[in-house]
Amino acid sequence: MNITWSSRFRVVRLIQVLIAMAVGIHVPAFGQAAMMDLLPNGPASERINIVILSEGYTAAELAQFRTDATNTLAALFSNSPLSGYQEHFNAFAISVASAESGSDHPSRGIYRNTYFGSSYDNAGIARYLTVPQRQPVYDILYQFIPQYDIVVILVNDTEYGGSGGRFMTISKHSLTLEIARHELGHAFASLGDEYTTGESSGYELPNATQILNRSLTPWKSWIADATAVPTPVSPTNDTSVGLFEGAHYNAAGWYRPKSNCKMRTLGVDYCEVCKEALVKAIYAQSSPLRSQEPAAFLANLVAASSQTFRVKTTTPPSRPMEIRWILNGSPMSETGSNLVLSAAQLNPGTNYLQVNVADRTSLVRSDPTALLQASSTWQVVLEASSQIRLERPTRLQDGRLVFNVVGKAANGMRIETSSNMTTWTPVATYGPMDGTFSITNSPANGSITIMRAVSLP
Ligand SMILES: [Zn+2]
């Protein structure tokens, strides 16, 4: 019998797979992995990180994988609500070569030697494409991006197929992108299936409930008074949110929010309730407030001067971010991202300036834990008796601080530090001054965060 190298390899590979299955591990086949940024939007610790992994791409096909991954990402963001919230996400493509192209189709006797060992025909269902052994996936994720949130294993096979769970597995068939969007609802926003076949967990879900009571249902803010409950499936109710019987793998006793939804039928939009859950899931991991200036809790000592406070926020899709400034508990009229606060607006001593930002999107009607909001507070001290002020310090590379004291101190002045705004420790005393006096503190002390200048009596 004439055995080709290719078929010999397959025999060896089959033995490898059988041994691996026997001991419960998958043996990755070949490949040095590399990661590429597809959508850089900030530190991984502060964003939602999507990772797309190559499976069944040979080394020669990895350039194609990067194109496929880019297209997959674009497809994930092509629908509301994710389309409007892209800046909350990072995305990465991890390419790792497989020895052979494609995926296993055991029902047709087709086996491919691939890095993650993906296979169709799981549980006797041809389109059920998955990666049976997860450890190689975890190994790659921990190596490159341990802060992963959403994982898509992109299988280089054009036959329709996919599956969800902790990791999404999808093929290159164009319709599988809808599987990815549907599975994202499960993996990212804990949404349930709104169809009726399958095995129910029995748990209440953001979009499936057993409670047939409009005032108790989790999505009560979406049900109009005129909508009947339970809500019959009829053309007049097609666009209504209500309590439609049949959801979460049960034809009876469980209710879904809308006649149809992406969590029930591929190709349909997410319903209002599922969109709301997705937006809240985004904000649960990524704040609408990006940064504030000054960054420190104690802004400065303000005397006869002014200080600018700034916030940087994300940009919600439907309405501008609401920004409210509150000084000592009283709302101010300013609504912009910058606020110039003058000494005349402050009380002598300690003042508190707060800024609240909120996404008032119409996609969310119920936000009891204020996920769509964020705030920041500064303590602003006005030294009423002092005619001097300390300008914001800059830190030298060696850790020392350089700052100016500005104003008039006829009897001299003292620099003090504190870690708690209660106890102040003198660090240096200077003679009379009038104008600007520059100080570089020495020795270096990297731990000092709060300083003030006090004029001597
Ligand atoms: Zn839905």
Residues whose N, C-alpha, C, O or C-beta is under 5 A from the ligand:
A	BS01	ZN	N207 C261 M263 Y270 C271 C274
